[in-house]
């Protein structure tokens, strides 16, 4: 599957497309589609365990 995706990406690059920019745009669109509550919960799950006790 990964090889197929790589072949598709190479073909797009040869046609002049900016694959990196397309990927970034897709990520931004996905993030915008998530509701704030989901984004906040995700942030808390990733960030709070790394905070020290005195921070809270």
DORO-744953 format. One record per residue: residue number from 1; x, z, y of N, C-alpha, C in turn. Coordinates in Angstrom, 1 decimal. Layout:
<paros>
+-----+--------+--------+--------+--------+--------+--------+--------+--------+--------+
| seq |    n_u |    n_w |    n_v |   ca_u |   ca_w |   ca_v |    c_u |    c_w |    c_v |
+-----+--------+--------+--------+--------+--------+--------+--------+--------+--------+
| NUM |      X |      Z |      Y |      X |      Z |      Y |      X |      Z |      Y |
...
+-----+--------+--------+--------+--------+--------+--------+--------+--------+--------+
</paros>
This chain:
<paros>
+-----+--------+--------+--------+--------+--------+--------+--------+--------+--------+
| seq |    n_u |    n_w |    n_v |   ca_u |   ca_w |   ca_v |    c_u |    c_w |    c_v |
+-----+--------+--------+--------+--------+--------+--------+--------+--------+--------+
|   1 |    0.8 |    0.0 |   -1.2 |    0.0 |    0.0 |    0.0 |    0.9 |    0.0 |    1.3 |
|   2 |    1.9 |    0.8 |    1.2 |    2.8 |    0.9 |    2.4 |    3.5 |   -0.4 |    2.6 |
|   3 |    3.9 |   -1.1 |    1.6 |    4.6 |   -2.4 |    1.7 |    3.6 |   -3.4 |    2.4 |
|   4 |    2.4 |   -3.3 |    2.0 |    1.4 |   -4.3 |    2.5 |    1.2 |   -4.0 |    4.0 |
|   5 |    1.2 |   -2.7 |    4.4 |    1.0 |   -2.4 |    5.8 |    2.3 |   -2.8 |    6.6 |
|   6 |    3.4 |   -2.7 |    6.0 |    4.7 |   -3.1 |    6.7 |    4.7 |   -4.6 |    6.8 |
|   7 |    4.2 |   -5.3 |    5.9 |    4.2 |   -6.8 |    6.0 |    3.3 |   -7.2 |    7.1 |
|   8 |    2.1 |   -6.5 |    7.2 |    1.2 |   -6.9 |    8.2 |    1.8 |   -6.6 |    9.6 |
|   9 |    2.5 |   -5.5 |    9.7 |    3.1 |   -5.1 |   11.0 |    4.2 |   -6.1 |   11.4 |
|  10 |    5.0 |   -6.6 |   10.4 |    6.0 |   -7.6 |   10.7 |    5.4 |   -8.9 |   11.1 |
|  11 |    4.3 |   -9.2 |   10.5 |    3.6 |  -10.5 |   10.9 |    3.1 |  -10.4 |   12.3 |
|  12 |    2.5 |   -9.2 |   12.7 |    2.0 |   -9.0 |   14.1 |    3.2 |   -9.1 |   15.1 |
|  13 |    4.3 |   -8.5 |   14.7 |    5.5 |   -8.5 |   15.6 |    6.0 |   -9.9 |   15.8 |
|  14 |    6.0 |  -10.7 |   14.8 |    6.4 |  -12.1 |   14.9 |    5.5 |  -12.9 |   15.8 |
|  15 |    4.2 |  -12.5 |   15.8 |    3.3 |  -13.2 |   16.7 |    3.3 |  -12.6 |   18.1 |
|  16 |    4.2 |  -11.6 |   18.3 |    4.3 |  -11.1 |   19.7 |    3.6 |   -9.9 |   20.0 |
|  17 |    2.9 |   -9.3 |   19.0 |    2.1 |   -8.1 |   19.3 |    3.0 |   -6.9 |   19.4 |
|  18 |    2.6 |   -5.9 |   20.1 |    3.3 |   -4.6 |   20.2 |    2.7 |   -3.6 |   19.3 |
|  19 |    3.2 |   -3.5 |   18.1 |    2.6 |   -2.7 |   17.1 |    2.6 |   -1.2 |   17.5 |
|  20 |    3.7 |   -0.8 |   18.1 |    3.8 |    0.6 |   18.5 |    2.7 |    1.0 |   19.5 |
|  21 |    2.5 |    0.1 |   20.5 |    1.5 |    0.3 |   21.5 |    0.1 |    0.4 |   20.9 |
|  22 |   -0.2 |   -0.5 |   19.9 |   -1.5 |   -0.5 |   19.3 |   -1.7 |    0.8 |   18.5 |
|  23 |   -0.7 |    1.3 |   17.9 |   -0.8 |    2.6 |   17.1 |   -1.0 |    3.7 |   18.1 |
|  24 |   -0.3 |    3.7 |   19.2 |   -0.5 |    4.8 |   20.2 |   -1.9 |    4.7 |   20.8 |
|  25 |   -2.4 |    3.5 |   21.1 |   -3.8 |    3.3 |   21.6 |   -4.8 |    3.8 |   20.6 |
|  26 |   -4.6 |    3.6 |   19.3 |   -5.5 |    4.0 |   18.3 |   -5.6 |    5.5 |   18.2 |
|  27 |   -4.4 |    6.2 |   18.3 |   -4.3 |    7.6 |   18.3 |   -5.1 |    8.2 |   19.5 |
|  28 |   -4.9 |    7.7 |   20.6 |   -5.5 |    8.2 |   21.9 |   -7.1 |    8.0 |   21.7 |
|  29 |   -7.5 |    6.9 |   21.2 |   -8.9 |    6.7 |   21.0 |   -9.5 |    7.7 |   20.0 |
|  30 |   -8.8 |    8.0 |   19.0 |   -9.3 |    9.0 |   18.0 |   -9.4 |   10.3 |   18.6 |
|  31 |   -8.3 |   10.7 |   19.4 |   -8.3 |   12.0 |   20.0 |   -9.5 |   12.2 |   21.0 |
|  32 |   -9.8 |   11.1 |   21.7 |  -10.9 |   11.1 |   22.7 |  -12.2 |   11.2 |   22.0 |
|  33 |  -12.3 |   10.8 |   20.7 |  -13.6 |   10.8 |   20.0 |  -13.9 |   12.2 |   19.5 |
|  34 |  -12.9 |   13.1 |   19.4 |  -13.1 |   14.4 |   18.8 |  -13.8 |   15.3 |   19.9 |
|  35 |  -14.7 |   16.1 |   19.5 |  -15.3 |   17.0 |   20.5 |  -14.3 |   18.1 |   20.9 |
|  36 |  -14.5 |   18.6 |   22.1 |  -13.5 |   19.6 |   22.6 |  -13.4 |   20.8 |   21.6 |
|  37 |  -14.5 |   21.3 |   21.0 |  -14.5 |   22.4 |   20.1 |  -13.5 |   22.2 |   19.0 |
|  38 |  -13.5 |   21.0 |   18.4 |  -12.7 |   20.6 |   17.3 |  -11.2 |   20.6 |   17.8 |
|  39 |  -10.9 |   20.0 |   19.0 |   -9.6 |   20.0 |   19.5 |   -9.0 |   21.4 |   19.7 |
|  40 |   -9.9 |   22.2 |   20.3 |   -9.5 |   23.6 |   20.6 |   -9.2 |   24.4 |   19.3 |
|  41 |  -10.0 |   24.2 |   18.3 |   -9.8 |   24.9 |   17.0 |   -8.5 |   24.4 |   16.4 |
|  42 |   -8.2 |   23.1 |   16.5 |   -7.0 |   22.6 |   15.9 |   -5.8 |   23.1 |   16.6 |
|  43 |   -5.9 |   23.2 |   18.0 |   -4.8 |   23.7 |   18.8 |   -4.5 |   25.2 |   18.4 |
|  44 |   -5.6 |   26.0 |   18.3 |   -5.4 |   27.4 |   18.0 |   -4.8 |   27.6 |   16.6 |
|  45 |   -5.2 |   26.8 |   15.6 |   -4.6 |   26.9 |   14.3 |   -3.1 |   26.6 |   14.3 |
|  46 |   -2.7 |   25.6 |   15.1 |   -1.3 |   25.2 |   15.1 |   -0.5 |   26.1 |   16.0 |
|  47 |   -1.0 |   26.7 |   17.1 |   -0.2 |   27.4 |   18.0 |   -0.2 |   28.9 |   17.9 |
|  48 |   -1.4 |   29.5 |   17.6 |   -1.5 |   31.0 |   17.6 |   -0.5 |   31.6 |   16.5 |
|  49 |   -0.4 |   31.1 |   15.4 |    0.6 |   31.7 |   14.4 |    2.0 |   31.8 |   14.9 |
|  50 |    2.4 |   31.0 |   15.8 |    3.8 |   31.0 |   16.3 |    3.9 |   31.9 |   17.5 |
|  51 |    2.9 |   32.5 |   18.1 |    3.0 |   33.4 |   19.2 |    3.3 |   34.8 |   18.8 |
|  52 |    4.1 |   35.5 |   19.6 |    4.5 |   36.8 |   19.3 |    3.3 |   37.8 |   19.5 |
|  53 |    3.3 |   39.0 |   19.0 |    2.3 |   39.9 |   19.2 |    2.1 |   40.3 |   20.6 |
|  54 |    3.2 |   40.4 |   21.4 |    3.1 |   40.8 |   22.8 |    2.4 |   39.7 |   23.7 |
|  55 |    2.3 |   38.5 |   23.2 |    1.7 |   37.4 |   24.0 |    0.2 |   37.6 |   24.1 |
|  56 |   -0.4 |   38.0 |   23.0 |   -1.9 |   38.1 |   22.9 |   -2.4 |   39.3 |   23.6 |
+-----+--------+--------+--------+--------+--------+--------+--------+--------+--------+
</paros>
